[in-house]
Every structure is written in structure tokens, then in C-alpha cells.
Amino acid sequence: MHHYSFPTNIRFGAGVITELPSYLKTQQLHKPLIVTDPVINDLPFFQKIIADLKRAGLAPVIFSEIHKNPIKSDVLAGKMAYGQNADCVVGIGGGAAMDVARAITLSIHHDRDLFDYDDLDGGSVLITEPVPAFITVPTTSGTGSEVGRAAIISEDDTKRKRILFHPKLLARQVFADPELTYDLPQAVTAATGMDALTHHMEAYIAKGFHPMCEGIALEGIRLIIKALPLAVGAPDTQSRSDMMIASLMGAVAFQKGLGIVHAISHPLSTLLDMHHGLANAVNLPYGMDFNYPVCRSHFQRMSEVMGLKKGIDIKNFLLDFNTSLGLPLKLKDCGVTQDNVDDLTSLATGDFCLPANPRDASPAEIKDLYLQAIG
Ligand SMILES: [Fe+2]
């Protein structure tokens, strides 16, 4: 077991989830709103968490009716579930559950329209009231959202992604227990793990000066290259632990910024409901190849921690890595066609991750990246 703070309090290690009931009681919290997704709600480990909370004399309320790509009405329904009596929010799940849990936490004492608080419209200055205690429990090793301070929620009708962001939305406590990922299907482990790798690689080369995040990103890349094939093909405690800490580190690293891979992946989820990690996995080799000419020294450092000789080798390495994980190499194998490219390009051009990319990208260059990735 370990105790970290950068800047969130993190309990990390196999079995730490058993500490959740006593932690809540120590904090004088008795009626947690547990936010999760419908799949996790039915899993034995989740039912055990709830049973342990009840056995400790707590009164958990479960809210699990959320979409895979969460929308505003999910958050409003969660606020209703919180009601007058809940006293904290516990997010248990992957990125979607965590986004909804964080947005509910914001909404409890902030009564304007949810999207009035959109950070990209300057709405963060309106986040002035206290927020309830917020606790996070990741069940995948990918988004790292458990240590984040942002929630991405889409508009119900247009599916446009909005961003709620504020330091108040950091978890008060994280319980990162790799045992909760032991039953994940191989495909989910692979796709979420590639999301984490994308966070580190994009953060490492993102614009800006942030040696702390860059150091974390390099170590995250090293851990994932070693652990992800094992976590997918022959999972053991070490590989699952390495992936969970590397995933968490990814979200710390991308405080520095993300880039074009996330910018072209977001519209694939928005328009075509594609899994976020899968979209990043397929797009990563092409996006990295696009950036190589403007940051060769960074690519050299990344290639060293990946066990390669030269930065130019990274694209082919990533293609082989995807193949070894059983992931597709082309978007056409995920149902994306050339007919989708114009709509995808116009969304990606305005994506919030694009400005931090080390190489400026014109709409024509973004379109070309989609065409390369479709194949
Ligand atoms: Fe991501």
C-alpha cells in the first residue's frame, strides 16, 4: 500500500477498496450517492462494495442510469437522486461514471444551467460555492479521470461536448485498487490501456514547459509498454497494478495538455459512438507520425524508454503494438467510412485538445489524417 499526493490524496494497492467504509465514517459521511454505470452495477465486486458499506452502518444510494457518452440529463437525474439527504458523491467506474459523478458534485450547490459553467465559455468563474465531498474509485486503467478536475458532458440533442473544469472538482480521496480491474474483458483492457498510453505520449510532446509532467509521462510510457501486453494476454497482479498506476499517472501528466490524437478521436465518439480508447489506439500511430518532424528530440527520448533505437521507429512500433493487443489498425475496421470524413474534420478542427498539439494542423491535414487512419 502507498500514499501519494499530486495533488490528490491517493490510496493505491490491491485491496484498498476495503478501506472505503471506514474512510467515510472517519469523515462523518453517512449517506453517499454512489455513481456508476449500468454494467458495473450488475458486477459482483460492485455489489460487495455496497454490501460492505451497508454492513458498516452507512446508507448508500445508487445511481447508475448513465449513457456511455454522458449527457446533461444524466447529470440532472443524478442530482435528483442525491436529493436533500445525501452527503457526498462516490464515483465508481471508468471515465463515463467519473464524468457524471464529478458533474453531479458540481451541480449540488450550483443551481444555474449546467452548461453555464462550461470552462471554454469562461463559466469556471461562476463556480464559487462549496461542493460536497467527492471520492473516486477507478475500475478501468485508462482515463485516469479519478485524479482529474474536469468532466466532459454532451448536450442531449446536439451531442456537442462541454467541459466543466475547476480545482474544486478534484476528488478529496482516490481509492485505486487494481483488483477491481481483474475481470475486465481483454478488449476493454487493451483499448483503455491505449488511452492511457496516448495520454502520456501526447502530454510528453504537448506545447509548454512542464518538466514534472514530462518526467511522469516518460515513466508512464515505459510502464505501459511493459505491462499492457501482459495485462491483456496473461494478466497478473503486477501487470494490473502497473496499468492502474500508469493510467492514474497519465491524467496527472496531461495537466500539460493533449493533442491531435485526442482531437481526431473525440468526434469519432461524438458522431459514431466509438469507444474513446479504441479511437485513440487506432489514431495514435498516425497522429504521432504527423508530429514527428517538429519534435524529434522528444521522439528520441520516447523511443529510448520504449526500447527502440530511433524516434522515427515509433509509428511502426505502435502499429505492431496494436496488432499484438488484438486491436484494429484501421478505422474502416471500426465502421468508419470516407463519407464520415467531412463531418469528423469540422468537429476535430474546433476540438479543445488541438491547441496544445506541438504542430499546427490545417483542416486539410486533419482530413488527411482521417483518410490515413480509415485506410
Ligand atoms: Fe483520453
Residues whose N, C-alpha, C, O or C-beta is under 5 A from the ligand:
A	BS01	LIG	D195
